[in-house]
Amino acid sequence: MITSYLQNVQASLAVYFWIKSVEVLRCDIEESDIEEMLIYRFRVSLKNDDLLEIMERVVYSKNDGKLRV
């Protein structure tokens, strides 16, 4: 579940015309009996040569099936 969330974020970023490239700087996944936690960080290069960094922590609860961002 958590890896598909990350893939959806990457795919969503890839469709914007103003984005030149996306680099994954960090991708940590930790799992326990009750949840999965993802921490990722992207560096996005824009067509005008600006840089944007995105960091997010996502928790998936195995008990209720909810994602918390």
Contact map, one row per residue, 1 for C-alpha under 8 A:
111110000000000000000000000000000000000000000000000000000001000000000
111111000000000000000000000000000001110000000000000000000111000000000
111111100000000000000000000000000000000000000000000000000000000000000
111111110000000000000000000000000000000000000000000000000000000000000
111111111000000000000000000000000000000000000000000000000000000000000
011111111100000000000000000000000000000000000000000000000000000000000
001111111110000000000000000000000000000000000000000000000000000000000
000111111111000000000000000000000000000000000000000000000000000000000
000011111111100000000000000000000000000000000000000000000000000000000
000001111111110000000100000000000000000000000000000000000000000000000
000000111111111000000000000000000000000000000000000000000000000000000
000000011111111100000000000000000000000000000000000000000000000000000
000000001111111100100100000000000000000000000000000000000000000000000
000000000111111100101100000000000000000000000000000000000000000000000
000000000011111110000000000000000000000000000000000000000000000000000
000000000001111111100000000000000000000000000000000000000000000000000
000000000000001111110000000000000000000000000000000000000000000000000
000000000000000111110000000000000000000000000111000000000000000000000
000000000000110111111100000000000000000000011110000000000000000000000
000000000000000011111100000000000000000000011110000000000000000000000
000000000000010000111110000000000000000000011100000000000000000000000
000000000100110000111111000000000000000001111000000000000000000000000
000000000000000000001111100000000000000001110000000000000000000000000
000000000000000000000111111000000000000111100000000000000000000000000
000000000000000000000011111000000000000111100000000000000000000000000
000000000000000000000001111100000000001111000000000000000000000000000
000000000000000000000001111110000000011110000000000000000000000000000
000000000000000000000000011111000000111100000000000000000000000000000
000000000000000000000000001111100001111000000000000000000000000000000
000000000000000000000000000111110001110000000000000000000000000000000
000000000000000000000000000011111111100000000000000000000000000000000
000000000000000000000000000001111111000000000000000000000000000000000
000000000000000000000000000000111110000000000000000000000000010000000
000000000000000000000000000000111111000000000000000000000000111000000
000000000000000000000000000000111111100000000000000000000011111000000
010000000000000000000000000011110111110000000000000000000011110000000
010000000000000000000000000111100011111000000000000000001111000000000
010000000000000000000000001111000001111100000000000000011110000000000
000000000000000000000000011110000000111110000000000000111100000000000
000000000000000000000001111100000000011111000000000000111000000000000
000000000000000000000001111000000000001111100000000011110000000000000
000000000000000000000111110000000000000111110000000011100000000000000
000000000000000000000111100000000000000011111000001111000000000000000
000000000000000000111110000000000000000001111100001111000000000000000
000000000000000000111100000000000000000000111110111100000000000000000
000000000000000001111000000000000000000000011111111100000000000000000
000000000000000001110000000000000000000000001111110000000000000000000
000000000000000001000000000000000000000000000111110000000000000000000
000000000000000000000000000000000000000000001111111000000000000000000
000000000000000000000000000000000000000000001111111100000000000000000
000000000000000000000000000000000000000000111100111110000000000000000
000000000000000000000000000000000000000000111100011111000000000000000
000000000000000000000000000000000000000011110000001111100000000000000
000000000000000000000000000000000000000011110000000111110000000000000
000000000000000000000000000000000000001111000000000011111000000000000
000000000000000000000000000000000000011110000000000001111100000000001
000000000000000000000000000000000000111100000000000000111110000000001
010000000000000000000000000000000000111000000000000000011111000000111
010000000000000000000000000000000011110000000000000000001111100000111
110000000000000000000000000000000011100000000000000000000111110011110
000000000000000000000000000000000111000000000000000000000011111111100
000000000000000000000000000000001111000000000000000000000001111111000
000000000000000000000000000000000110000000000000000000000000111110000
000000000000000000000000000000000000000000000000000000000000111111000
000000000000000000000000000000000000000000000000000000000001111111100
000000000000000000000000000000000000000000000000000000000001110111110
000000000000000000000000000000000000000000000000000000000111100011111
000000000000000000000000000000000000000000000000000000000111000001111
000000000000000000000000000000000000000000000000000000011110000000111
